[in-house]
Amino acid sequence: MTTRTAAVQKSAAKEAYDVFLSSCPSRQLFSTLTDKWLLLVLNALSGGAKRYSELNRLMAGVSPKMLTQTLRSMERDGLVTRSVEPTVPVTVAYQATDLGCSLFSVATQFKAWAETNFDSVSAARELYDSTGDSKRRDSGSPAVLSS
C-alpha cells in the first residue's frame, strides 16, 4: 500500500470533480446551482426565513409547481430547511442552511450583475440581431464585430 502526501491527495480530489467532464458528478450540481429559480430563491432567503406564500409573491413569474420543485431540490441538496407550523391553515417556512448561506454572495453578485449590465447586454443583442444571421452562417466561422 502506498502512502500519499496531503498535497497529492488534494490534487487527486481536485481532479475527481471537474464540471467540464461530462461524467463528473459535480456537473449535475453545477447545473442545479445555475437554475434561475434557485438563484432567485437564494436572493429572497438572504433576508431571512420566508413563508412559501411570501416566496411565491416575491418571485413574479414562477409557477407554484416550479417553486415547489425548486424548494424540494434545494432541501434535498441541503441548501434550505423546511419548517411546518401546526397552525390552521398550516404555515410552511423555508430558511437557508449554512451551506445555502455560503452561496448568498454568489447569488447576490449574479443578481446585481444582471441588473447592472442588462442595458449593455440588450444593446449587444440588438447589434447582433441587426447584422443578420445569414451573414454569420455564410462565413462558416463565428462573427467578429469591430468597434
Phi, psi and chi 1 to 4 in degrees:
 res  aa     phi    psi   chi1   chi2   chi3   chi4
   1 MET       -  131.4  175.4 -170.9  -87.6      -
   2 THR   -95.3  148.1   59.7      -      -      -
   3 THR  -102.5  132.7  -52.9      -      -      -
   4 ARG  -106.0  141.5  -60.4 -171.5  -50.6  179.9
   5 THR   -70.9  164.7   65.4      -      -      -
   6 ALA   -60.7  -38.0      -      -      -      -
   7 ALA   -65.4  -40.3      -      -      -      -
   8 VAL   -66.7  -42.0  170.6      -      -      -
   9 GLN   -62.9  -42.1  -71.4  175.0  -14.9      -
  10 LYS   -64.8  -41.3 -174.0  175.6 -179.9 -179.9
  11 SER   -63.9  -43.1  175.2      -      -      -
  12 ALA   -64.1  -40.2      -      -      -      -
  13 ALA   -65.2  -39.1      -      -      -      -
  14 LYS   -64.1  -41.1 -176.2  178.4  179.7 -171.4
  15 GLU   -69.1  -26.3  -69.6  173.2   15.8      -
  16 ALA   -66.6  -28.8      -      -      -      -
  17 TYR  -119.0  105.9  -64.0  111.1      -      -
  18 ASP  -139.5  105.5 -178.5   -8.0      -      -
  19 VAL   -63.6  -13.2  -64.3      -      -      -
  20 PHE   -76.2  -16.4  -70.8  111.4      -      -
  21 LEU   -89.4  129.0  -60.3  174.9      -      -
  22 SER   -62.7  -26.5   63.3      -      -      -
  23 SER   -88.3   -2.1   61.4      -      -      -
  24 CYS   -74.4  128.5 -178.5      -      -      -
  25 PRO   -66.1  -20.8   19.2  -27.1      -      -
  26 SER   -73.6  -15.2   66.0      -      -      -
  27 ARG   -64.4  -39.0 -176.8  177.8  -79.6 -165.3
  28 GLN   -63.0  -42.2 -177.7 -178.0    8.5      -
  29 LEU   -64.6  -41.9  177.5   59.0      -      -
  30 PHE   -58.0  -44.6 -173.2   82.2      -      -
  31 SER   -62.8  -42.5  178.5      -      -      -
  32 THR   -62.6  -44.6  -60.7      -      -      -
  33 LEU   -68.3  -22.7  -66.3  174.8      -      -
  34 THR   -93.7    8.1   55.9      -      -      -
  35 ASP   -68.6  133.6  176.8   76.7      -      -
  36 LYS   -60.4  -38.0   68.8  178.9  175.1 -177.8
  37 TRP   -70.3  -36.8  -60.8  120.7      -      -
  38 LEU   -61.3  -45.0 -177.3  136.4      -      -
  39 LEU   -63.7  -37.6  -70.0  170.6      -      -
  40 LEU   -69.4  -39.6  -70.5  173.4      -      -
  41 VAL   -62.4  -44.1  168.1      -      -      -
  42 LEU   -60.0  -43.3  -77.1  172.8      -      -
  43 ASN   -62.0  -40.9  -85.3  -74.7      -      -
  44 ALA   -65.7  -38.8      -      -      -      -
  45 LEU   -81.4   -9.2  -67.3  178.0      -      -
  46 SER   -65.4  -19.4   66.0      -      -      -
  47 GLY   -89.0    2.5      -      -      -      -
  48 GLY   120.2  178.7      -      -      -      -
  49 ALA   -60.1  145.1      -      -      -      -
  50 LYS  -134.6  144.8  -62.5  -91.2 -171.6  -61.4
  51 ARG   -75.4  157.4  -68.5  175.1   41.3 -163.9
  52 TYR   -55.0  -45.5  178.1   89.4      -      -
  53 SER   -63.9  -33.5   58.3      -      -      -
  54 GLU   -66.2  -44.0  -69.7  176.1  -69.5      -
  55 LEU   -62.7  -42.1  -70.9  169.6      -      -
  56 ASN   -62.8  -41.2 -162.6   30.1      -      -
  57 ARG   -69.7  -40.8  -87.2 -167.4  -54.4  -87.9
  58 LEU   -66.2  -37.0 -148.6  107.7      -      -
  59 MET   -99.4   80.3  -64.2  172.5   39.2      -
  60 ALA   -57.6  135.1      -      -      -      -
  61 GLY    96.4  -14.0      -      -      -      -
  62 VAL   -86.0  133.7   65.3      -      -      -
  63 SER   -78.3  153.4   69.1      -      -      -
  64 PRO   -55.3  -38.0  -26.5   34.9      -      -
  65 LYS   -62.8  -45.2  177.4 -177.2  176.8 -176.8
  66 MET   -68.7  -38.9 -161.9   66.0 -128.3      -
  67 LEU   -63.7  -43.5 -179.8   56.1      -      -
  68 THR   -62.0  -45.3  -61.3      -      -      -
  69 GLN   -61.0  -42.6  -74.3  177.5   -7.4      -
  70 THR   -63.9  -46.3  -59.7      -      -      -
  71 LEU   -64.5  -39.1  -71.2  165.2      -      -
  72 ARG   -64.4  -42.3  -76.8 -176.8 -177.7  157.4
  73 SER   -62.8  -42.8  171.9      -      -      -
  74 MET   -66.0  -37.2  -67.7  175.5   74.9      -
  75 GLU   -66.1  -43.0 -173.0  177.3   10.1      -
  76 ARG   -61.1  -38.6 -179.6  175.1 -177.5 -110.7
  77 ASP   -81.2   -1.1  -69.6  -19.4      -      -
  78 GLY    80.9   19.5      -      -      -      -
  79 LEU   -91.4  -26.6  -58.3  176.2      -      -
  80 VAL  -136.2  158.3  -61.2      -      -      -
  81 THR  -115.9  148.9   56.7      -      -      -
  82 ARG  -114.5  126.3  177.5 -179.8 -174.8  -98.2
  83 SER  -120.8  138.7   60.2      -      -      -
  84 VAL  -114.7  123.7  179.4      -      -      -
  85 GLU   -98.3  127.1  -63.8  -69.1  -35.0      -
  86 PRO   -77.1   64.8   27.9  -32.0      -      -
  87 THR  -105.2  176.2   57.7      -      -      -
  88 VAL  -117.6  112.4  177.6      -      -      -
  89 PRO   -72.0  167.9   28.1  -32.6      -      -
  90 VAL   -60.9  136.8  172.8      -      -      -
  91 THR  -104.9  125.1  -56.6      -      -      -
  92 VAL  -115.4  128.3  178.3      -      -      -
  93 ALA  -126.5  151.2      -      -      -      -
  94 TYR  -122.4  141.4  -67.2   87.9      -      -
  95 GLN  -140.6  142.7 -176.1  165.5    0.8      -
  96 ALA   -70.0  140.5      -      -      -      -
  97 THR   -81.7  178.3   62.6      -      -      -
  98 ASP   -59.6  -38.8  -71.5  -17.3      -      -
  99 LEU   -65.0  -43.2 -174.0   60.0      -      -
 100 GLY   -63.4  -41.9      -      -      -      -
 101 CYS   -61.2  -30.4  -71.3      -      -      -
 102 SER   -67.0  -13.9   71.2      -      -      -
 103 LEU   -96.6   -5.8  -72.9  169.3      -      -
 104 PHE   -55.7  -46.0  -78.2  168.1      -      -
 105 SER   -64.2  -38.3   64.4      -      -      -
 106 VAL   -65.8  -47.6  173.1      -      -      -
 107 ALA   -63.6  -40.8      -      -      -      -
 108 THR   -66.1  -41.9  -57.2      -      -      -
 109 GLN   -65.6  -40.1  -71.8  173.6   -2.7      -
 110 PHE   -62.2  -46.1 -163.0   92.7      -      -
 111 LYS   -61.7  -47.6  176.4 -177.7  171.9  -73.5
 112 ALA   -62.4  -41.0      -      -      -      -
 113 TRP   -62.0  -45.3 -173.0   93.3      -      -
 114 ALA   -61.6  -43.3      -      -      -      -
 115 GLU   -69.5  -37.8  -68.0  168.6  -15.0      -
 116 THR   -74.2  -37.3  -58.5      -      -      -
 117 ASN  -102.7    6.9  -67.3  -70.6      -      -
 118 PHE   -59.7  -41.9 -180.0   76.6      -      -
 119 ASP   -61.3  -41.0  -70.2  -22.1      -      -
 120 SER   -66.0  -41.8  -62.6      -      -      -
 121 VAL   -65.8  -41.6  171.1      -      -      -
 122 SER   -61.4  -42.7 -178.2      -      -      -
 123 ALA   -64.0  -41.2      -      -      -      -
 124 ALA   -63.8  -39.2      -      -      -      -
 125 ARG   -63.2  -44.7  -72.3  174.9  178.0  171.9
 126 GLU   -61.6  -42.9  -73.8  179.2   27.2      -
 127 LEU   -62.7  -45.7  178.4   62.0      -      -
 128 TYR   -59.6  -48.5 -179.4   91.1      -      -
 129 ASP   -66.1  -31.5  -67.3  -14.9      -      -
 130 SER   -77.9  -17.0   70.6      -      -      -
 131 THR   -79.7  -12.7   60.0      -      -      -
 132 GLY    86.2  120.9      -      -      -      -
 133 ASP   -65.0  -30.9 -168.7   40.9      -      -
 134 SER   -65.2  -31.5   62.0      -      -      -
 135 LYS   -62.8  -40.1  -69.0  178.5 -172.4  174.9
 136 ARG   -70.5  -41.0  -78.2 -177.4  -73.4  -76.7
 137 ARG   -68.1  -38.0  -87.9 -168.2  -99.7  132.3
 138 ASP   -67.7  -29.4  -67.9  -17.2      -      -
 139 SER   -75.5  -21.8   69.4      -      -      -
 140 GLY    77.7   -0.3      -      -      -      -
 141 SER  -140.3  164.4   61.3      -      -      -
 142 PRO   -58.9  143.5  -20.6   29.0      -      -
 143 ALA   -70.6  139.4      -      -      -      -
 144 VAL  -120.1  117.2  178.2      -      -      -
 145 LEU   -99.1  132.5  -59.2  175.9      -      -
 146 SER   -95.5  153.5   58.9      -      -      -
 147 SER   -84.5      -  -52.4      -      -      -
